């Protein structure tokens, strides 16, 4: 098969798979370009309540497929950055399931997800200093917010790879699973996400993204007031049953 982004939707979960196994799932120009419209379709699908990003086989993504890239560095950045930002802006919870190599553009995509679970033995690195390029300001800030300035500088200054123990300690990943345990844990956790209130999750994503204007606070207060989410959550707690949350993001 040609390098591609494969996807499926099942039980409320969209799974996007980076597929370029001949090159450790490196992202080609076409794959970078395909990601934003794919994410837009999945975001608009009411059946999708969470998204998993992973790689085909035994590795996540070794970065950009340098051999497939044409034109200038600016042209390449012009497709990679929109893909990263589209992933960061996805309105529902996103989780990167990582194994093997999570390097360069792969680490850039993983950092744009809400959460990152990794299999023990995964290697992480961001390599602009090896190529003589400048990591984008937004990508740099996202990395700093995730791991702190010292670790971000270590990664960006050196291009060296780090292991899962250090990635967990510095906040680059949220959980590390033993070999063979990643898929089961990701499936279990995404089922938890799907069972929770989308109202809560959507508001958290917006609030965590940065400064919130007063009109957006008012908007979320109105969503709480006009939805039955809180009443259902409290009733389910008192009745010792699983809540049936029904709020969905408004369309249009």
PyMOL commands that set and color helices and strands:
alter all, ss='L'
color gray80, all
select helices_A, chain A and resi 21-23+29-44+66-68+73-88+105-112+128-131+137-147+149-158+164-170+182-195+198-209+214-226+229-239
alter helices_A, ss='H'
color red, helices_A
select strands_A, chain A and resi 4-10+13-19+50-55+93-98+101-103+115-119+123-125+175-177
alter strands_A, ss='S'
color yellow, strands_A
deselect
rebuild
show_as cartoon
